[in-house]
Amino acid sequence: MGWAGFSAASALTPLANMGQILFEPPDVSGWRLGTDWFSTGTLLARMNFAATLAANQANGLQEAADPFASTPDGLLAFMVERLGGPAYDSQVTGDLLNYLAAGWPWTGEYAQIRAKAAGLAHLIGGSSEYQFI
């Protein structure tokens, strides 16, 4: 098995669902970017793939995030940097911080970081802003 519990063979179906068949671009110029990259089906497939990766890597994300997660702001900054995310506007940043604050007061303990880091990875990876980077 490869990264995040996926083998090369098991990655072919998710890639096809996301609109990128491995080694088979639509033409010699490669895959289109920007709005050509979006459709209802492919966006949903990318969001589901991000959720699966985040769930499979929850322990690893928790361990990596732990030194930065004493505050929700620290965890968000770490996750955006780690995932190579875009610079979010203040509304999206506020929404992501609201996600981190939801449920119970921030303690920065293992279970909280594990759950919130995986959920945050899913939200970042599935965001429309992330799809354009």
C-alpha positions as CSV (number, residue, x, y, z in Angstrom):
1,M,0.0,0.0,0.0
2,G,1.1,3.5,-0.8
3,W,0.6,6.9,0.8
4,A,-2.5,7.2,3.0
5,G,-3.5,3.5,2.5
6,F,-3.9,3.9,-1.3
7,S,-2.0,1.7,-3.8
8,A,-1.4,2.9,-7.3
9,A,-4.1,0.6,-8.6
10,S,-6.7,1.9,-6.0
11,A,-5.9,5.5,-7.0
12,L,-7.0,5.0,-10.6
13,T,-10.7,5.1,-9.9
14,P,-10.6,8.2,-7.8
15,L,-8.4,9.9,-10.3
16,A,-10.8,9.1,-13.1
17,N,-13.7,10.3,-11.0
18,M,-11.9,13.6,-10.5
19,G,-11.4,14.0,-14.2
20,Q,-7.8,13.1,-14.5
21,I,-7.1,9.6,-15.9
22,L,-3.5,8.8,-15.0
23,F,-1.2,9.3,-18.1
24,E,-4.1,10.0,-20.3
25,P,-4.7,13.8,-20.6
26,P,-7.4,14.9,-23.0
27,D,-4.8,16.1,-25.6
28,V,-1.1,17.0,-25.8
29,S,-1.5,20.3,-23.9
30,G,-2.5,18.3,-20.8
31,W,-5.4,18.8,-18.5
32,R,-7.3,22.1,-18.5
33,L,-7.1,24.4,-15.5
34,G,-9.4,27.0,-14.1
35,T,-13.2,26.6,-14.5
36,D,-12.7,23.8,-17.0
37,W,-11.5,21.8,-14.0
38,F,-14.9,22.1,-12.3
39,S,-18.1,20.1,-12.7
40,T,-20.5,18.9,-10.1
41,G,-19.3,15.3,-10.3
42,T,-15.6,16.0,-10.3
43,L,-15.8,18.5,-7.5
44,L,-17.7,16.1,-5.4
45,A,-15.2,13.3,-6.2
46,R,-12.3,15.6,-5.1
47,M,-14.1,16.5,-1.9
48,N,-14.7,12.8,-1.1
49,F,-11.1,12.0,-1.9
50,A,-9.9,14.7,0.4
51,A,-12.2,13.3,3.2
52,T,-10.8,9.8,2.7
53,L,-7.2,11.0,2.8
54,A,-7.8,13.1,5.9
55,A,-9.5,10.3,7.7
56,N,-6.7,7.9,6.8
57,Q,-4.1,10.3,8.0
58,A,-5.8,11.5,11.2
59,N,-3.1,10.3,13.5
60,G,-0.3,11.6,11.3
61,L,-2.0,15.0,11.0
62,Q,-2.4,15.2,14.7
63,E,1.2,14.4,15.4
64,A,2.4,17.0,12.8
65,A,0.0,19.7,13.9
66,D,0.5,19.2,17.7
67,P,3.4,21.8,18.1
68,F,1.3,24.4,16.3
69,A,-2.2,23.7,17.7
70,S,-2.2,25.5,21.1
71,T,-4.7,27.8,19.5
72,P,-7.2,27.4,16.6
73,D,-5.4,30.2,14.7
74,G,-2.1,28.2,15.0
75,L,-3.7,25.0,13.8
76,L,-5.3,26.8,10.8
77,A,-2.0,28.5,9.8
78,F,-0.2,25.2,10.1
79,M,-2.7,23.3,8.0
80,V,-2.9,25.9,5.2
81,E,0.9,26.0,5.0
82,R,1.2,22.2,5.2
83,L,-1.4,21.6,2.5
84,G,-0.1,24.4,0.3
85,G,-3.4,26.2,0.5
86,P,-4.3,29.5,-1.0
87,A,-4.4,32.8,0.9
88,Y,-8.0,32.8,2.1
89,D,-10.1,36.0,2.4
90,S,-11.3,37.0,5.9
91,Q,-14.7,35.4,5.4
92,V,-13.3,31.9,4.6
93,T,-10.7,32.2,7.3
94,G,-13.5,33.1,9.8
95,D,-15.6,30.1,8.6
96,L,-12.6,27.8,9.1
97,L,-12.0,29.2,12.5
98,N,-15.7,28.8,13.4
99,Y,-15.3,25.1,12.4
100,L,-12.4,24.8,14.8
101,A,-14.3,26.5,17.6
102,A,-17.4,24.4,17.1
103,G,-18.3,21.6,19.6
104,W,-16.3,22.4,22.7
105,P,-13.8,25.0,24.0
106,W,-10.3,24.8,22.5
107,T,-8.0,22.8,24.7
108,G,-5.4,21.6,22.1
109,E,-5.5,18.1,23.5
110,Y,-4.8,15.0,21.4
111,A,-8.4,14.0,20.6
112,Q,-9.4,17.5,19.7
113,I,-6.4,18.1,17.4
114,R,-6.9,14.7,15.8
115,A,-10.5,15.3,15.0
116,K,-10.2,19.0,14.0
117,A,-7.0,18.6,11.9
118,A,-8.5,15.8,9.8
119,G,-11.7,17.8,9.4
120,L,-9.8,21.0,8.5
121,A,-7.8,19.1,5.9
122,H,-11.0,17.9,4.3
123,L,-12.5,21.4,4.3
124,I,-9.3,23.0,2.9
125,G,-8.8,20.3,0.2
126,G,-12.5,20.5,-0.8
127,S,-12.7,24.2,-0.9
128,S,-13.2,26.0,-4.2
129,E,-10.2,28.2,-3.5
130,Y,-8.0,25.1,-3.1
131,Q,-9.3,23.7,-6.4
132,F,-7.8,26.7,-8.3
133,I,-4.2,26.4,-7.0
